[in-house]
Amino acid sequence: MFKEFREFALKGNVLDMAVGIIIGAAFTTIVQSLVNDVLMPPIGVLMGGVDFTDYFVALTWSEVAPVSVDAAKEAGIPVIAYGRFINAIIQFAIVAFALFLVIRQMNRLKDRIAKGEAPAPSAPPRQEVLLEEIRDALRAKG
C-alpha cells in the first residue's frame, strides 16, 4: 500500500497539480489586491464614494443598525454581505479573463506548431553578426 501511494504521489501529474494550486493561491492574492486596492476605490469614487465591501443587509430588528459588516459580525448580528459578493464576482471575472488570455495564446501557439510554423526566431546578437562579417571578410581575402 505504501508503494502504491508513493507511486501516486510522485507521478508528474500530481506534482504539476500541486504547483498549479500553489501558483493559483498566490495569483488569487494578487487579484484580491487588484480588486480591493486598485479597481474598487475608483469605481466607488465614480459612484459617489461608495465602498462595496460595506454593502450589507443586517438581519436584525434592532433600531440601531451596525455601521459596517465587521461591526455587525462583532456584535453577533447576522448579515447578508452582498457588497463582498460583488467584489468576489469582480475578482472571478478578472481571474477568468486572465486565464482565458493565457489559454488563448497557448491554443494559438499549438495551432502554429501543428501547421508547421515555428515561432519566429529572434535576431542574433550584434556581436554574432559582427563576428560573421569578420569571418566572411577573412575568407574572401584568403
C-alpha positions as CSV (number, residue, x, y, z in Angstrom):
1,M,0.0,0.0,0.0
2,F,2.9,2.4,0.8
3,K,4.5,1.6,-2.5
4,E,1.2,2.4,-4.4
5,F,0.8,5.7,-2.5
6,R,4.4,6.7,-3.3
7,E,3.9,6.0,-7.0
8,F,0.7,8.0,-7.0
9,A,2.3,10.9,-5.1
10,L,5.4,11.1,-7.2
11,K,3.6,11.0,-10.6
12,G,4.2,14.0,-12.7
13,N,0.5,15.0,-12.8
14,V,0.2,15.2,-9.0
15,L,3.3,17.4,-8.8
16,D,2.1,19.6,-11.6
17,M,-1.3,19.9,-9.9
18,A,0.4,20.9,-6.6
19,V,2.4,23.6,-8.3
20,G,-0.7,24.8,-10.1
21,I,-2.6,25.1,-6.8
22,I,0.2,27.0,-5.1
23,I,0.5,29.4,-8.0
24,G,-3.3,29.7,-8.1
25,A,-3.4,30.7,-4.5
26,A,-0.7,33.3,-5.0
27,F,-2.5,34.6,-8.1
28,T,-5.7,34.8,-6.0
29,T,-4.0,37.1,-3.5
30,I,-2.8,39.3,-6.3
31,V,-6.2,39.5,-7.9
32,Q,-7.8,40.3,-4.5
33,S,-5.4,43.1,-4.0
34,L,-6.0,44.4,-7.5
35,V,-9.8,44.4,-7.0
36,N,-9.9,45.7,-3.4
37,D,-7.0,48.2,-3.6
38,V,-6.9,49.3,-7.2
39,L,-10.2,48.8,-9.0
40,M,-12.9,49.2,-6.3
41,P,-11.7,52.6,-4.9
42,P,-12.1,54.4,-8.3
43,I,-15.4,52.6,-9.0
44,G,-16.6,53.7,-5.6
45,V,-15.5,57.3,-6.3
46,L,-17.3,57.3,-9.6
47,M,-20.4,56.1,-7.8
48,G,-20.2,58.8,-5.2
49,G,-17.8,57.5,-2.6
50,V,-19.3,54.0,-2.4
51,D,-17.4,51.2,-0.9
52,F,-18.8,47.8,-1.9
53,T,-17.3,45.9,1.0
54,D,-19.7,47.6,3.4
55,Y,-22.8,47.0,1.4
56,F,-24.9,44.7,3.6
57,V,-28.3,43.9,5.0
58,A,-28.4,43.4,8.7
59,L,-30.8,40.6,9.7
60,T,-32.0,42.2,12.9
61,W,-35.0,44.0,14.3
62,S,-32.8,46.3,16.3
63,E,-33.3,50.1,15.7
64,V,-29.5,50.7,15.9
65,A,-28.0,49.5,12.6
66,P,-24.4,48.4,12.5
67,V,-22.0,50.7,10.6
68,S,-20.1,48.0,8.8
69,V,-20.1,44.3,8.1
70,D,-17.3,43.8,10.6
71,A,-19.1,45.7,13.3
72,A,-22.2,43.7,12.7
73,K,-20.2,40.4,13.0
74,E,-18.5,41.6,16.2
75,A,-22.0,42.3,17.6
76,G,-23.2,38.9,16.6
77,I,-25.7,40.3,14.1
78,P,-26.2,38.1,11.1
79,V,-25.7,40.0,7.8
80,I,-26.1,39.4,4.1
81,A,-22.8,41.0,2.8
82,Y,-23.8,41.5,-0.8
83,G,-21.0,44.1,-1.3
84,R,-18.4,41.5,-0.6
85,F,-20.2,39.2,-3.0
86,I,-20.0,41.9,-5.7
87,N,-16.2,42.1,-5.0
88,A,-16.0,38.3,-5.4
89,I,-17.8,38.4,-8.7
90,I,-15.4,41.0,-10.0
91,Q,-12.4,39.0,-8.8
92,F,-13.7,35.9,-10.5
93,A,-14.2,37.9,-13.8
94,I,-10.6,39.1,-13.6
95,V,-9.2,35.6,-13.0
96,A,-11.4,34.1,-15.7
97,F,-10.3,36.7,-18.2
98,A,-6.6,36.3,-17.4
99,L,-7.0,32.5,-17.7
100,F,-8.8,33.0,-21.0
101,L,-5.9,35.1,-22.3
102,V,-3.3,32.5,-21.3
103,I,-5.3,29.6,-22.8
104,R,-6.0,31.6,-26.0
105,Q,-2.3,32.2,-26.5
106,M,-1.4,28.6,-25.8
107,N,-4.0,27.4,-28.3
108,R,-2.6,29.8,-30.9
109,L,0.9,28.5,-30.3
110,K,-0.3,24.9,-30.6
111,D,-2.1,25.7,-33.8
112,R,1.1,27.3,-35.3
113,I,3.2,24.3,-34.2
114,A,0.6,21.9,-35.7
115,K,0.7,23.8,-39.0
116,G,4.5,23.6,-39.1
117,E,5.0,27.2,-38.3
118,A,7.6,27.6,-35.7
119,P,7.7,30.8,-33.7
120,A,9.9,33.4,-35.5
121,P,13.5,33.1,-34.3
122,S,14.9,36.2,-32.7
123,A,17.6,38.1,-34.4
124,P,21.2,37.0,-33.4
125,P,23.1,39.3,-31.1
126,R,25.0,42.1,-32.7
127,Q,28.3,40.5,-31.6
128,E,27.5,37.4,-33.5
129,V,26.6,39.4,-36.7
130,L,29.9,41.3,-36.5
131,L,31.9,38.0,-36.0
132,E,30.2,36.5,-39.0
133,E,31.1,39.6,-41.1
134,I,34.7,39.4,-39.9
135,R,34.8,35.6,-40.8
136,D,33.4,36.3,-44.2
137,A,35.8,39.1,-44.9
138,L,38.8,36.8,-43.9
139,R,37.5,34.1,-46.1
140,A,37.3,36.5,-49.0
141,K,40.9,37.6,-48.5
142,G,42.3,34.1,-48.2
